[in-house]
Amino acid sequence: MTINQKLTQIQTKFKSKKSRFNSFGKYYFRSAEDILEATKPFLKELDVSVTIKEELISFDPPVMQVTARLSNGEEEKGTGNNKSITAVAIVGVDLDQKGMQMPQRYGAASSYGKKYALGNLFLIDDTQDADATNSHGKKQTITEKAIISAKQLAKAKDYVKSGGKLDAIKSKYSLTKEQEKELATL
């Protein structure tokens, strides 16, 4: 199995719980530690390793580059390098963060960078995470509708056939013109 096939297997089977709670924003989120814990079953099964490299790439303002690497330990022909795939996250260090000492500020940026580098590597979609979408009390005026899945479309058809309103489905899901036309003719 190639390194790409191994990564694809992890990306499609990956599950990570949101075990952390933000009491200020009142939402659950996943941390870098949660993501790393969820990858452990794949490491032995697929004979791969995950490493994280952090590098300060700017001093004024301080900016960190965090690289998550999936490696299978096999050597690329003639290069002496292991076959691997990487993903990067770039994060700034907030030097004005109140209530934190300097090491905590760098640690917070490090944790954030690890989470997003790993998320980029394993295709973890945080768009539905409150951590990614939290408005911290500010009113949001635009809401995105979910794209309707095949299973949800089948349920929507049953709903419309039994007298349900198409507008109720359209308010919840983003429909293609074909899907909307199909539901309207039921």
N, C-alpha and C positions, 0 to 999 in steps of 0.2 A: 504494500500500500504506500503510495507517495505521500509526501508531507501535505500536499494540497488535499488529498483524499482524507487524511487524518483530521486536518483542520475542518473540512466540510462536515465530517461526522460529529465533531465536537459542536460546531455551530448549529447543527440541526437538532441535536439531542440535549443541548445545554439547558439546565434549569437552575435558577438561583433564587432563593427566598429573599424577601425584603425583611430582614430581621432587625433593622435599626429603626428607631422612632425619633422623629424630630418633634419635640414638644412645643416649640415655637410655631411651626407651620402645621402641626397636627397631621403628619403623614409618615408612612413607613417608606424606607428606602433600602437599597442594598449597598454594601460597602465593598471596597477592594478585597477585604478579607472574606466576605461572603462569596464573591466571585471565585477567588482562589480555592476556597473550600469546595465549591461546586465542581471545579475542574479536576480535583484529585482522583476521582474514580476513572477518568479518562487517561491519566498519566501512565499507569501501569498497563491498562487494557490496550492502549495504542502505542506503548513504548515511546512516549514523548516527554519533554520537559518544558516547563514554563519559567522564564526568567524575566526580571524587570530591571531596567537600567535607568537611573536618574542622572540628569546632567544639568548643571546651571549654565544656560546658554547666553544669559545677559545679566549684568550686575546692576545696571541703572536704567530702567527698573529691573528688579530681579525676576527672571523668567526661567522656568524649568522645562526641560524636554524629558518626557518619560516614555520609554520604549518597552513595550511588552513583546516578548519573543517566544514563539513556539518552535522547538527544535526536535528533530527525531534522532539526533546523534550520528547520523550517517554523513560521511564525508562527500562533498561535491568533488567530482573527478578532477584531479590535477590542481585543486586550489588549496587543499588542507583545511578548508572551512566546513563547518557543519551545515547541512541543509536546514534552513529555517525560514520562517515567515514572521515579519514584524509589523507592529502597528504603533503609532506615535500619538501622544497627546502633548499639547503645549499649554502650560498654565503659568499665570503670574502669581507672585507672592504678594499678598496684601500687607504692606508694612504698617498700615494705619488701622489694622484690625484691633478694636478695643477689647480689653480684657484678656489679651493673649501676650505672652512673652515671645521674644524673637524665635526661639526654637519651635514653639507651638505654631507660629505663623508659617514657617517653612514645612513643618509636619503636616499642617492642614493642606497646603498646596501639594505636597507629596502624595497624600492620600487621595486627593481629588484627581491628580494626574494619573495615578495607578488605576483608579476606577475607570477612567475614561480611555486609557490606553488598552486595558483589558476588554472594555466594552467594544472598542473599535476592532480588536483582534477577533473576538468571539461573536461579533454582530449582535450585541445585546442592545435591544431597542429600548431606550429610556424615555421615549416620547410620552409614554403613558405613566411614567414615574412622577409622583408629586415632586420629587427631588429635582426633576428636570423642568417641570411646568409650574412649580409653586409660584404664586403671585405675591406671597407674603402680605395678604390683606388688600392688595390693589385689585380693583375691579377689572376684569378682562372683558373686552367687548367682542372679540372674535373667538368662536369655538369651531374646532375641526370636527367633522363628522367621520365616523369610522367607515372604511370601505367594507361593503357587505360581502361576506364569505358565501360560498356555495350552500353551505348548511343553513346559514341565516336567510339566504334568498328563498330556499325551499320553505322555511317557516313563514317567511313573508307572504309567499304565494298562498299558503294555507290560511293565513290571517285575512288576506284580501278576499279569498273565496268565501270565507265565513262572515263577510260583511265588514271587515276592518277597513280603515281609511288609508289610502295611499299616502296622504300627507303625513300621517303618523310615522310611516316608514321613512319617508323623505326627510323628516325632521331629525331622525336618528342616524341614518346611513347615507353615505354618498353613493348615488346610483348612476350607472351609465345610462345613456339615452335608450339603449336597447333594453336594459333591465326595467327602466321606468315604463317603456312602451309595453313590455310583456306583462308587467303587473297591472297596468291600466286596462288591458284587454281581458282580464279575468272576471 
